[in-house]
């Protein structure tokens, strides 16, 4: 695949956006995370799907309300391409998740999850927003990820 100046610029912009998103999740409980999505954006996690900014906001509020947790979302092998035009993009990358309940310092351990990620983004004004993010878990450790029980039970 050819890498031209437009794709290189896209990759830089979207990688920076992704780093800012996960920095907010890791250091600010994801309080700003919903603002990275389109109003009808979809976040498909390993166990649940969240549709729309307010549902995504409720997930991050639930996560914070659980209590103190130390978490690092590490991004690897980021790749971005235009997806049918200059205002649409497709990104694939790997998410290595390190997490434990409670404050640091924790014993060093392997990631609790490694997922292949697929993001679809749209340009909105001067910036980009996520319209769809999907986790495809490839490796799973012994510490559970944070997911509310949406079964009602």
N, C-alpha and C positions, 0 to 999 in steps of 0.2 A: 504494500500500500504506500502510496506517495505521501510524504509529509511536506506540505508547503507552509508558507508563512501564516495563512489563515488557520490551518489546523494546529500549528504550533501555538498561535495566540489563543485559540479555543482551549487547548489542553491546559495552558497556563492559567487562564481565567477560571475554568471549571475545577481544576485541582485546588486552587486557592480558595474557591467557594466551599469545596468539600472539607478542606482543612479547617476553615472557620466554623463550619457547621459542627464538626465533631469536637472542636475545641470548646464550643458553647455547651455541648452535651457533657463533656468530661469535666468542665470547670464551673459551669453555671446551671447545672441540672437540665439543660435543654430548654431553658425559659424562652430563648429566641428561636428555637428550632422550627416551630410552625411557620415563621416568616420566610423560611427558605423554600416553602412549597407554594404552588398555585393554590387558590382558594379551594379547588376541588382535588388537590393533590392526594396521592395514595402512597402509603408507607406499608409495604407487605413484609412483616417480620417473619421470624422462624416459626411462630405459633399463631399469630393474629395479624389481621389487616386493619389499618386505620385509614378511613377515607375522610378527607376534608381537614382544613387547618384546626378546627375546634376539636375534632376527635384526636388529632395528633397532639394538640395541646393537653388534652385530658390524659393521654398516655404519659406524657412527660411529667405532668403534675402527680399522677399516680406513682411514678418512679421516685420522685422526690419525697413524697409522703411516706414511702416505705422506710426511710431512715438513711443514715449515712452509708455511703458506698464509694469505694475507690474504683475508678474505671478509666481505661485507656482504650480508645478506638484507633488502632494503627492502620493506616492506609498503605497498600502496596500495589505495584504494577498497574498504576492508573493509566487508562487509555480513553481518549475522547475522539469522536468523529461527528461530523455533521450528519444529520438524519433526515434527508429529504428537503433540505433547504438551509439557508443561513440562520434561521431563527429556531432551529430544532437540533438537539444533540443527543447522542447516545454515548453513555460512559459505562465501562466495565472496569472493575477493580476488585481487590481482595481486602476484606476487613478481618484483621486479627484483633480479637477482643480479649483484653485482660481485665478481670474484675474480681472483687471480693467485697463482702459487706464489711462495714466499719471503716474507721480512719486508717491512713497509712501509718506505719510502715508494715507491709505484708511480706511474707516469705515469697521469694521469687518462684514463679511457676510457669508452666506452659500456658498459652492462650486457652481460655475456656471455650472459645469458638473460633472457627475460621470459616468465613462465608465468601462465596463469589457474589459480587454485587452488580446489579444492573440498574442504571439510572437513566431516565428519560427527562430531558430538560427543555424548556421553551424560553426564548428571550422575551423578557417583559420590560419594555422601556429600555433603560440603560443597563439592565442586569439580567441575570438568568434565574429561573425558578425551577424546582423539581416538580414534575407532573406525576412521576411514578418512580418509586424506589423499591427494589425487590432483593431480599436476602435469600440466598440459596446456600444453606448450611452444608459444608463439606466435611468438617471435623468438629467434634463436640467433646468437651472435657467434663470433669466431674462437678464443677460448680455451675449451677443453673443460671441462665440468662434471666433478666427481669421481664416477666410477661404476666399481666393480670389474667385471672381465670375469667374468661368471658362466657363460659358455659352456663353461668347462673347457678352453679352448684357449690 
